[in-house]
């Protein structure tokens, strides 16, 4: 499902009463089934942009569309995942993942059956009765990812979901995300500070300028799929990573 930003701007009132621009104007499209990563300096408005696409934050100016539908509220075809897993500490893995099914009224028997079928894909077999405090950071993120999968969204909006994890766990979860996406196509927009992660995952990388964030570069990632961790040592990968890094470093001058 296609996403479109047309002259989107977001700003906030400062304590002095002045207007503080945070994002834009920015315009770009995300094609149906395309995987786009957003990178740029800290504070450039990447997370703000994700919240606009999710219908959680109205733009100050401009418009955002999902297909032909104006995004002015959260849409049922869209799911969002943040760095904070937002797991309920009193609920087990099974209950946390099953939350979207519970909300729509599925019976306990039905939702637990569906979640148990999903657990092997998430490498969470044997942990269905564990509580969040008993999970590693990577496992907690897989629980949060399972909750997104159960919503069966056509659009995934991911705001640095693996940002707090160590490098190896982050790489493993990135590859799991690719594997899960390979089973059924989705339009994905991912915010990340990790250039290698962006190149490994994306069809395109959007580089956003310093605040107020505008479109600084739009880079096609022409690496073949399926992708693997070994690609990060290949010349084509290194060339693209260097190009993205150069764009970001130019913004800091």
Phi, psi and omega in degrees: 000130187282140173246147181215129172250129183233099178061037184286132174228145174225132177217164183227150174287131176277160179305331180285350184098351178286166179267127181251105180287134181248329185210138167089180009286142181220139180221131169191163178246151170241119184288162176303131178068016180269146177252113182242131174253140176255124177230163179158173181300155176301138178081013184275353177107014181298311180293325175299317180298318179299320181290329174295313180296330180279353183077017180266345183219118180285137177291149175290327177210160180083182184221154174233138182233146168245107191062234177261005185262128177294132177272102176228014179192164174298133182256145184295338181275004184240138173232148182234143179227130182254173175298320174283123185292336181056035176285146178277116188296339181268001181249144178288172175306314181302313182289323180294314181293324185284356186307314180300325179289324178296320182297323181272004171094013177294146179292160180300317180298316182292314184291325178290326177297315182294317181294319180297328177290334182276333187306319178299325179296332183263002184056044181240016178299136180089355181245014186298335182255011176281153177259158183309323181295342181265002185256149170287169179299319179294320179294319179298321178292327176292326175297313179298322178295321177299323178296322177293315182301319182294338177286347181050051181283152172276338181234127175252127176245113189241113184258089181048052185295337182248014188295333184267005185264159175291163190300317183290319178295321179298315179297318180298316180290327176298317179293324176295323177298318177297318181295316180294321178294328180296339180283331178202129188288139174224158167275125185233134171238120185239127171270131178209153170261355186266110184295318180297320177299316180298314182293322180295324188266325200272155163274328178217149174240124175262120176263126183253137184287175173299158183304137356284127190299126174234173182284111181266327180199150178229106192246121174285135177256103189264028177283145180290155171245151002288156183251156180221166181298332181297338181298335186294347179260359185274150183303319180297321178294313182297324178298314181292318179299320178295321179296315180295315180301318180299321178297317182290318180296325177299329181288341183267353181289000000 
